[in-house]
Amino acid sequence: MALYTAPFGKRIVALALDGAAVAALVAGLVYGANAFAWQWNTRVLDPFWEEPVVLNTAVEKVGEPSTVKQDGIERTTAFSRETRVYADGAVRIFHVIEGSARMPDGTMTSGRAETLAGESRDAYWRRRLTYGAIGLVAFLYYGLFEASPRQATPGKLLLGLRVTDMKGRRLPPLHAWLRQGAKVITLLMSGLGYLPALFTVKAQTIHDIVARTLVVTGQSDKVLADRLPSS
């Protein structure tokens, strides 16, 4: 049976399925870690799917509002600093800009923008620990499954896809982990690193090119793409 490079659409569907599985694992880790830590009346990870509850907000004006009138439009801008105390014990400080405009016909429009200026030490480290946990779960999920005899994550397996080297062979463990490290490049490109799979001869993403791997269908040890002229 010939071994073909995987269609781009199947790869994206598999990515979505595996993303859902990773999210479920992370959710379980967050709930489990916090449930364990509650016996010490503390929280160790931030549930990324929840909007934190604000218990109290202190607003401090920064300077006086400025008003500028031009072409019949009156624009007002005000600056302030807000300190918010959250139900989980976090304290965060935001710089806030509020603006409004009065049009010549009397109608008003307004807007607001805020940026995080600082936060309490426990909130700072809890957020970064959460990001680290998400990265670790994803790294282990993809690495362990793709280095296994199945050569595929559950999402890829459901769609009949496997990860191989350039000759269609199973990846050695070190090679499989190298592929996971190369995915950082794709992540830094906001996912655009998957687009080369649409037009490269071997349908490789950026991390496939870096790690010299393929995502394929079929069971033989020879990749059809290897016999095609390189571009």
Secondary structure, 3 states (H helix, E strand, C coil): CCEEECCHHHHHHHHHHHHHHHHHHHHHHHHHHHHHHHHHCCCCCCCCCCCCCEEEEEEEECCCCEEEEECCEEEEEEEEEEEEEECCCCEEEEEEEEEEEECCCCCEEEEEEEEEEEECHHHHHHHHHHHHHHHHHHHHHHHHHHCCCCCCCHHHHHCCCEEEECCCCCCCHHHHHHHHHHHHHHHHCCCHHHHHHHCCCCCCCHHHHHHCEEEEECCCCCEHHHHCCCC
